[in-house]
Amino acid sequence: MSCVDGYNVCILACGQTGSGKTFTMMGTKENPGVNIRSIRELLCICRDKDTVSYTVKISMLEIYNDGLNDLLTKNANAALDITVQGKSVSVPGLTQVQVQTEADILNVMEMGEKNRKIASTKMNIQSSRSHLVVALKVEGSDELSGLTSRGTLTLCDLAGSERISKTEAEGQRLVEAAAINKSLMALGQVFGALKCNALHVPYRNSKLTHLLQPCLSGDAKCCVFVNISPDTKDVAETLSTLQFGSAIRQVSLGKATKNIVPMKNTNTAE
């Protein structure tokens, strides 16, 4: 609802490799995950607004070795980078597909998911080697007032944190693990700065945090799923993940007005 009203909303899944983040976010056809459930709700809310016309566009990218890969393009070698204009963060050249129905979105997401980089490690036979970011940009135009709202729903399946001693990563897997851990550390630094209301928040320390800046600043709203492994051999990672979750739940982004006017003018990332 907040996204439809013109706010940036983000849902993240974090935790060690193999702890079920991708299942939480993607799920299966029989048991859909957070992505599909939240998209269904968003489309339902849009349909219920009789006097407002909505345009919804979806994009999918992965952050692999701190580089951006467009998962919906036919030109896999196209270079992407993040640009900033004022408070707006964007990725010029990123493919955006206009969608109207849940079926449209499912087709797009299925295509993008096939292009995501996965590999086998000692701890996870299908380990995601990248952060997956699905973004739905919602623009509403009120026929009565003439006002326009712009909000973005960002759904992020983070790659899992890894202990090299356990995954026994070598070669390219080792390079990937180092990039994953570095970006997750940067995310922790951002949450730490937000928690203590620091004057400087290090969003630009990684592509992941830079891309998520509009979702983790201002009056944006963010929900984090903390995934842990039930295996006793993973107790050290579990404690670390729970401590991370305990710390970030104390973060308070900009206070939004309780009774939000449905058509809120806002300068959000495009």
C-alpha positions as a Markdown table, in Angstrom:
| # | Residue | x | y | z |
|---|---|---|---|---|
| 1 | Met | 0.0 | 0.0 | 0.0 |
| 2 | Ser | 2.8 | 2.4 | 0.8 |
| 3 | Cys | 4.4 | 1.8 | -2.6 |
| 4 | Val | 1.1 | 2.6 | -4.3 |
| 5 | Asp | 0.9 | 5.7 | -2.2 |
| 6 | Gly | 4.2 | 6.9 | -3.5 |
| 7 | Tyr | 6.8 | 5.6 | -1.1 |
| 8 | Asn | 9.9 | 3.5 | -1.8 |
| 9 | Val | 9.4 | 0.1 | -0.1 |
| 10 | Cys | 12.1 | -2.7 | 0.2 |
| 11 | Ile | 11.9 | -6.3 | 1.3 |
| 12 | Leu | 15.2 | -8.1 | 1.9 |
| 13 | Ala | 16.1 | -11.6 | 2.7 |
| 14 | Cys | 19.5 | -12.1 | 4.3 |
| 15 | Gly | 21.4 | -14.9 | 6.1 |
| 16 | Gln | 24.1 | -17.5 | 5.5 |
| 17 | Thr | 24.3 | -19.6 | 2.3 |
| 18 | Gly | 21.8 | -22.4 | 2.2 |
| 19 | Ser | 19.5 | -20.9 | 4.8 |
| 20 | Gly | 16.5 | -20.6 | 2.5 |
| 21 | Lys | 16.5 | -17.0 | 1.3 |
| 22 | Thr | 15.7 | -17.7 | -2.3 |
| 23 | Phe | 12.8 | -20.0 | -1.2 |
| 24 | Thr | 11.5 | -17.3 | 1.1 |
| 25 | Met | 11.5 | -14.7 | -1.7 |
| 26 | Met | 10.8 | -16.8 | -4.8 |
| 27 | Gly | 9.0 | -19.9 | -3.4 |
| 28 | Thr | 7.5 | -22.4 | -5.8 |
| 29 | Lys | 4.5 | -22.4 | -8.1 |
| 30 | Glu | 2.5 | -24.3 | -5.5 |
| 31 | Asn | 3.8 | -22.2 | -2.6 |
| 32 | Pro | 4.7 | -18.7 | -3.8 |
| 33 | Gly | 7.2 | -16.7 | -1.9 |
| 34 | Val | 7.3 | -13.1 | -0.7 |
| 35 | Asn | 7.9 | -11.7 | -4.2 |
| 36 | Ile | 4.7 | -13.1 | -5.8 |
| 37 | Arg | 2.5 | -12.6 | -2.7 |
| 38 | Ser | 3.6 | -8.9 | -2.4 |
| 39 | Ile | 3.1 | -8.3 | -6.1 |
| 40 | Arg | -0.4 | -9.9 | -6.0 |
| 41 | Glu | -1.3 | -7.5 | -3.2 |
| 42 | Leu | 0.1 | -4.5 | -5.0 |
| 43 | Leu | -1.9 | -5.3 | -8.2 |
| 44 | Cys | -5.0 | -5.8 | -6.1 |
| 45 | Ile | -4.6 | -2.4 | -4.4 |
| 46 | Cys | -4.1 | -0.7 | -7.8 |
| 47 | Arg | -7.3 | -2.3 | -9.2 |
| 48 | Asp | -9.3 | -1.0 | -6.2 |
| 49 | Lys | -8.4 | 2.6 | -6.9 |
| 50 | Asp | -11.3 | 3.6 | -9.2 |
| 51 | Thr | -10.1 | 7.2 | -10.0 |
| 52 | Val | -6.4 | 6.4 | -10.4 |
| 53 | Ser | -4.6 | 4.9 | -13.4 |
| 54 | Tyr | -1.5 | 3.0 | -12.7 |
| 55 | Thr | 1.5 | 2.1 | -14.8 |
| 56 | Val | 3.7 | -0.7 | -13.5 |
| 57 | Lys | 7.2 | -1.5 | -14.9 |
| 58 | Ile | 9.4 | -4.3 | -13.7 |
| 59 | Ser | 13.2 | -4.7 | -13.9 |
| 60 | Met | 15.5 | -7.5 | -12.7 |
| 61 | Leu | 19.2 | -7.2 | -12.2 |
| 62 | Glu | 21.9 | -9.1 | -10.3 |
| 63 | Ile | 24.9 | -7.7 | -8.5 |
| 64 | Tyr | 27.7 | -10.1 | -9.4 |
| 65 | Asn | 31.3 | -9.5 | -8.2 |
| 66 | Asp | 30.2 | -5.9 | -7.5 |
| 67 | Gly | 29.1 | -5.4 | -11.1 |
| 68 | Leu | 25.5 | -4.9 | -12.4 |
| 69 | Asn | 24.0 | -7.5 | -14.8 |
| 70 | Asp | 20.6 | -6.8 | -16.5 |
| 71 | Leu | 18.7 | -10.1 | -16.4 |
| 72 | Leu | 16.1 | -9.1 | -18.9 |
| 73 | Thr | 18.3 | -8.0 | -21.8 |
| 74 | Lys | 19.4 | -10.0 | -24.8 |
| 75 | Asn | 22.7 | -8.1 | -24.8 |
| 76 | Ala | 24.4 | -9.8 | -21.8 |
| 77 | Asn | 27.6 | -7.9 | -22.3 |
| 78 | Ala | 26.0 | -4.4 | -21.9 |
| 79 | Ala | 27.8 | -2.4 | -19.2 |
| 80 | Leu | 25.6 | -0.9 | -16.5 |
| 81 | Asp | 26.4 | 1.6 | -13.8 |
| 82 | Ile | 24.6 | 3.6 | -11.2 |
| 83 | Thr | 24.1 | 7.4 | -11.7 |
| 84 | Val | 22.9 | 10.0 | -9.2 |
| 85 | Gln | 21.1 | 13.2 | -9.9 |
| 86 | Gly | 20.2 | 15.0 | -6.8 |
| 87 | Lys | 18.5 | 12.5 | -4.6 |
| 88 | Ser | 17.6 | 10.2 | -7.5 |
| 89 | Val | 19.5 | 7.0 | -8.0 |
| 90 | Ser | 19.1 | 5.2 | -11.4 |
| 91 | Val | 20.7 | 2.7 | -13.7 |
| 92 | Pro | 20.6 | 4.0 | -17.2 |
| 93 | Gly | 20.1 | 1.3 | -19.9 |
| 94 | Leu | 18.4 | -1.1 | -17.5 |
| 95 | Thr | 15.6 | -3.0 | -19.2 |
| 96 | Gln | 12.1 | -2.1 | -17.8 |
| 97 | Val | 9.1 | -4.1 | -19.0 |
| 98 | Gln | 5.6 | -2.7 | -18.6 |
| 99 | Val | 3.3 | -5.3 | -17.0 |
| 100 | Gln | -0.4 | -5.4 | -16.3 |
| 101 | Thr | -1.2 | -8.8 | -14.8 |
| 102 | Glu | 0.3 | -11.3 | -12.4 |
| 103 | Ala | 0.9 | -13.6 | -15.4 |
| 104 | Asp | 2.9 | -10.9 | -17.1 |
| 105 | Ile | 5.1 | -10.5 | -14.1 |
| 106 | Leu | 5.6 | -14.2 | -13.6 |
| 107 | Asn | 6.7 | -14.6 | -17.2 |
| 108 | Val | 9.3 | -11.8 | -16.8 |
| 109 | Met | 10.6 | -13.1 | -13.5 |
| 110 | Glu | 10.9 | -16.6 | -14.8 |
| 111 | Met | 13.0 | -15.3 | -17.7 |
| 112 | Gly | 15.2 | -13.3 | -15.4 |
| 113 | Glu | 15.7 | -16.1 | -12.9 |
| 114 | Lys | 17.1 | -18.4 | -15.6 |
| 115 | Asn | 19.8 | -15.8 | -16.3 |
| 116 | Arg | 20.9 | -15.6 | -12.6 |
| 117 | Lys | 24.3 | -17.0 | -11.7 |
| 118 | Ile | 24.3 | -20.0 | -9.5 |
| 119 | Ala | 26.9 | -22.6 | -8.7 |
| 120 | Ser | 27.6 | -25.5 | -6.4 |
| 121 | Thr | 29.6 | -25.1 | -3.2 |
| 122 | Lys | 30.5 | -27.5 | -0.3 |
| 123 | Met | 27.6 | -26.0 | 1.7 |
| 124 | Asn | 24.9 | -25.4 | -1.0 |
| 125 | Ile | 24.4 | -27.4 | -4.2 |
| 126 | Gln | 22.6 | -24.4 | -5.8 |
| 127 | Ser | 24.3 | -21.4 | -4.2 |
| 128 | Ser | 23.3 | -18.0 | -5.5 |
| 129 | Arg | 26.5 | -16.2 | -6.5 |
| 130 | Ser | 24.8 | -12.8 | -6.8 |
| 131 | His | 22.4 | -10.5 | -5.2 |
| 132 | Leu | 19.0 | -10.5 | -7.0 |
| 133 | Val | 17.1 | -7.2 | -7.2 |
| 134 | Val | 13.6 | -7.1 | -8.6 |
| 135 | Ala | 12.1 | -3.6 | -8.8 |
| 136 | Leu | 8.5 | -2.7 | -9.6 |
| 137 | Lys | 8.0 | 1.0 | -10.4 |
| 138 | Val | 4.5 | 2.1 | -9.8 |
| 139 | Glu | 3.3 | 5.4 | -11.2 |
| 140 | Gly | -0.3 | 6.6 | -10.5 |
| 141 | Ser | -2.2 | 9.4 | -12.1 |
| 142 | Asp | -5.3 | 10.7 | -10.3 |
| 143 | Glu | -8.0 | 11.6 | -12.8 |
| 144 | Leu | -9.8 | 13.9 | -10.4 |
| 145 | Ser | -6.9 | 15.9 | -8.8 |
| 146 | Gly | -4.4 | 15.5 | -11.6 |
| 147 | Leu | -1.7 | 14.5 | -9.1 |
| 148 | Thr | 0.9 | 11.9 | -9.8 |
| 149 | Ser | 2.5 | 9.5 | -7.4 |
| 150 | Arg | 5.7 | 7.5 | -7.9 |
| 151 | Gly | 6.8 | 4.6 | -5.7 |
| 152 | Thr | 9.1 | 1.6 | -6.1 |
| 153 | Leu | 8.8 | -1.9 | -4.6 |
| 154 | Thr | 12.2 | -3.4 | -4.4 |
| 155 | Leu | 12.5 | -7.2 | -3.7 |
| 156 | Cys | 16.0 | -8.3 | -2.9 |
| 157 | Asp | 17.3 | -11.9 | -2.5 |
| 158 | Leu | 20.7 | -11.4 | -1.1 |
| 159 | Ala | 23.5 | -13.8 | -1.8 |
| 160 | Gly | 24.4 | -15.8 | 1.4 |
| 161 | Ser | 27.3 | -14.9 | 3.6 |
| 162 | Glu | 30.0 | -17.5 | 3.4 |
| 163 | Arg | 32.8 | -18.9 | 5.6 |
| 164 | Ile | 35.5 | -19.9 | 3.1 |
| 165 | Ser | 36.7 | -22.7 | 5.5 |
| 166 | Lys | 33.3 | -24.3 | 5.2 |
| 167 | Thr | 32.5 | -23.8 | 1.6 |
| 168 | Glu | 36.0 | -24.7 | 0.6 |
| 169 | Ala | 35.7 | -22.2 | -2.3 |
| 170 | Glu | 38.5 | -22.0 | -4.8 |
| 171 | Gly | 39.2 | -20.1 | -8.0 |
| 172 | Gln | 36.2 | -18.2 | -9.3 |
| 173 | Arg | 34.0 | -19.4 | -6.4 |
| 174 | Leu | 36.5 | -17.8 | -4.0 |
| 175 | Val | 36.4 | -14.5 | -5.9 |
| 176 | Glu | 32.6 | -14.6 | -5.8 |
| 177 | Ala | 32.6 | -15.3 | -2.1 |
| 178 | Ala | 34.9 | -12.4 | -1.4 |
| 179 | Ala | 32.7 | -10.0 | -3.4 |
| 180 | Ile | 29.5 | -11.3 | -1.6 |
| 181 | Asn | 31.0 | -10.9 | 1.9 |
| 182 | Lys | 32.4 | -7.5 | 1.1 |
| 183 | Ser | 29.0 | -6.2 | -0.1 |
| 184 | Leu | 27.2 | -7.7 | 2.9 |
| 185 | Met | 29.7 | -6.0 | 5.2 |
| 186 | Ala | 28.9 | -2.7 | 3.4 |
| 187 | Leu | 25.2 | -3.3 | 4.0 |
| 188 | Gly | 25.9 | -3.9 | 7.7 |
| 189 | Gln | 27.9 | -0.6 | 7.8 |
| 190 | Val | 24.9 | 1.2 | 6.3 |
| 191 | Phe | 22.5 | -0.2 | 8.8 |
| 192 | Gly | 25.0 | 0.6 | 11.6 |
| 193 | Ala | 25.2 | 4.3 | 10.5 |
| 194 | Leu | 21.4 | 4.5 | 10.2 |
| 195 | Lys | 21.0 | 3.0 | 13.7 |
| 196 | Cys | 23.1 | 5.7 | 15.3 |
| 197 | Asn | 21.8 | 8.5 | 13.1 |
| 198 | Ala | 25.3 | 9.2 | 11.7 |
| 199 | Leu | 25.8 | 12.3 | 9.6 |
| 200 | His | 27.4 | 10.2 | 6.8 |
| 201 | Val | 25.9 | 6.9 | 5.7 |
| 202 | Pro | 28.4 | 5.0 | 3.5 |
| 203 | Tyr | 25.9 | 4.0 | 0.7 |
| 204 | Arg | 28.7 | 4.2 | -1.9 |
| 205 | Asn | 30.9 | 1.5 | -0.4 |
| 206 | Ser | 29.3 | -1.1 | -2.6 |
| 207 | Lys | 27.0 | -1.4 | -5.7 |
| 208 | Leu | 24.5 | -3.2 | -3.5 |
| 209 | Thr | 24.1 | -0.4 | -0.9 |
| 210 | His | 24.4 | 2.3 | -3.6 |
| 211 | Leu | 21.5 | 0.7 | -5.5 |
| 212 | Leu | 19.4 | 0.3 | -2.4 |
| 213 | Gln | 20.0 | 3.8 | -1.2 |
| 214 | Pro | 16.5 | 5.1 | -2.1 |
| 215 | Cys | 15.0 | 2.2 | -0.1 |
| 216 | Leu | 17.2 | 2.8 | 2.9 |
| 217 | Ser | 16.9 | 6.5 | 3.4 |
| 218 | Gly | 14.4 | 9.3 | 3.8 |
| 219 | Asp | 10.8 | 8.1 | 4.4 |
| 220 | Ala | 11.3 | 4.8 | 2.7 |
| 221 | Lys | 10.1 | 1.6 | 4.4 |
| 222 | Cys | 12.1 | -1.6 | 4.7 |
| 223 | Cys | 11.4 | -5.1 | 5.9 |
| 224 | Val | 14.2 | -7.7 | 6.4 |
| 225 | Phe | 13.7 | -11.4 | 6.6 |
| 226 | Val | 16.6 | -13.0 | 8.6 |
| 227 | Asn | 17.1 | -16.6 | 7.5 |
| 228 | Ile | 19.0 | -19.0 | 9.7 |
| 229 | Ser | 20.1 | -22.7 | 9.4 |
| 230 | Pro | 18.7 | -25.2 | 11.9 |
| 231 | Asp | 21.8 | -27.3 | 11.7 |
| 232 | Thr | 23.9 | -27.4 | 14.9 |
| 233 | Lys | 27.1 | -27.1 | 12.9 |
| 234 | Asp | 26.0 | -23.7 | 11.7 |
| 235 | Val | 25.5 | -22.3 | 15.3 |
| 236 | Ala | 28.3 | -19.7 | 14.9 |
| 237 | Glu | 26.7 | -18.3 | 11.6 |
| 238 | Thr | 23.2 | -18.5 | 13.2 |
| 239 | Leu | 24.3 | -16.4 | 16.2 |
| 240 | Ser | 26.0 | -13.9 | 13.9 |
| 241 | Thr | 22.9 | -13.6 | 11.7 |
| 242 | Leu | 20.6 | -13.2 | 14.7 |
| 243 | Gln | 22.8 | -10.5 | 16.2 |
| 244 | Phe | 22.7 | -8.7 | 12.8 |
| 245 | Gly | 18.9 | -8.9 | 12.8 |
| 246 | Ser | 18.7 | -7.7 | 16.4 |
| 247 | Ala | 20.8 | -4.6 | 15.5 |
| 248 | Ile | 18.9 | -3.6 | 12.3 |
| 249 | Arg | 15.5 | -3.9 | 13.9 |
| 250 | Gln | 16.5 | -0.9 | 16.0 |
| 251 | Val | 17.0 | 1.2 | 12.8 |
| 252 | Ser | 14.3 | 3.9 | 12.3 |
| 253 | Leu | 14.1 | 5.5 | 8.9 |
| 254 | Gly | 12.4 | 8.9 | 8.3 |
| 255 | Lys | 9.0 | 9.0 | 10.0 |
| 256 | Ala | 6.1 | 8.8 | 7.6 |
| 257 | Thr | 2.8 | 10.4 | 8.3 |
| 258 | Lys | 0.3 | 7.9 | 9.7 |
| 259 | Asn | -2.6 | 8.9 | 7.5 |
| 260 | Ile | -0.9 | 9.1 | 4.1 |
| 261 | Val | -2.8 | 10.9 | 1.4 |
| 262 | Pro | -3.3 | 8.3 | -1.4 |
| 263 | Met | -1.8 | 10.6 | -4.1 |
| 264 | Lys | 1.4 | 11.8 | -2.5 |
| 265 | Asn | 3.8 | 13.9 | -4.6 |
| 266 | Thr | 7.3 | 12.7 | -4.0 |
| 267 | Asn | 10.7 | 12.8 | -5.6 |
| 268 | Thr | 11.7 | 9.1 | -5.6 |
| 269 | Ala | 14.2 | 7.2 | -7.6 |
| 270 | Glu | 13.3 | 6.6 | -11.2 |
